[in-house]
């Protein structure tokens, strides 16, 4: 049953929810991660990441205009590749990247919360606090949509205004650096080239929340136009806030200081200027962002998994528990939170997301030229940027932490093999796949 026009989201409401998801906990953790790779050019990395994300968003806008649906990315992939192994595999990569983001949020919550007690974030407290947050998000999601919806808009506004206020206050207190002053001697040749390009993978990850806007196709007024508009406006708002925040951090901390405190760089940057008051404000802001972001992410990821089950792209989820997709999602997020630190979680998430993003652009360019009106140059450029950035990131991690590549490629291989084996269970002897339980078009 579709919502009436009176209960549907307006463009402003869609932008509010979209930016609320995008400007979340990721930026609190990723600021230090990006600085570690790009050196003093990390504010430029966030600017470049926003521009590349805007280019990438072109494909999603065109998909949304042509096929507005609550199915979002899963629906786009199905339209491009049809029902089968490719659609299921790439959709599952999207799902896993969302769950990885949840573990990133959970760990960020632990790292920032510990700053209030001046406790080192290298021990067991971070994953313990992360698991506690995941459990709380599970309980809230089980309680129903009303509780989720009641807090979504308020926390979204609080996050956006709070982070914007923090960025402006830090810049005003320490001076407004220009991009011309960036790239000091602290930045090595590797950071100026390969390291900077690799850092773009993480800066793009900070913008990936825009893909959740594609799920609003069945819930927004005039979806053929407003979903695309919402994506564009949300990316622009985030880019302005991220770059301002990065400039404010670079004005208050040296690169070695940012790297040392990379898991809580924003809290560290606020303390020299505003003392304990700044620390408390930043940590409370981070807690609001992580709590609300995790609740929304768990809801979206579990909904996507349930949708893939209804599309017959994964086995039918039916257990004694009333919401098995939700239970599976929080269980996987809990395991990842316990096993991997912030750096590895972010790296694995970036690899999974960019692979899925490549699939979206290729699907639009290769298979939907007649069905969707678009200019081929844009998905081709997005493909090129994705390929270059992913290659640089993989090369860097091969040299510094091969375990990330083993886990990432092992995970992708498992997803593809499992999906292929499952597809065979409902493929007849003539090679026809029976997808009678397919998702209905919105």
Secondary structure, 3 states (H helix, E strand, C coil): CCCCCCCCECHHHHHHHHHHHHCCCHHHHHHHHHHHHHHHHHHHHHHHHHHHHHHHHHHHHHHHHHCCCCCHHHHHHHHHHCCCHHHHHHHHHHHHHHHHHHHHHHHHHHHHHHHCCCCCCCCCHHHHHHHHHHHHHHHHHHHCHHHHHHHHHHHHHHHHHHHHHHHHHHHHHHCCCCHHHCCCCCCCHHHHCHHHHHHHHHHHHCCHHHHHHHHHCCCECCHHHHHHHHHHHHHHHHHHHHHHHHHHHHHHCCHHHHHHCHHHHHHHHHHHHHHHHHHHHHHHHHHHHHHHHHHHHHHHHHHHHHHHHHCCCCCCCCCCCCCHHHHHHHHHHHHHHHHCCHHHHHHHHHHHHHHHHHHHHHHHHHHCCCCCCCCHHHHHHHHHHHHHHHHHHHHHHHHHCHHHHHHHHHHHHHHHHHHHHHHHHCECCCCCECCCCCCCCC
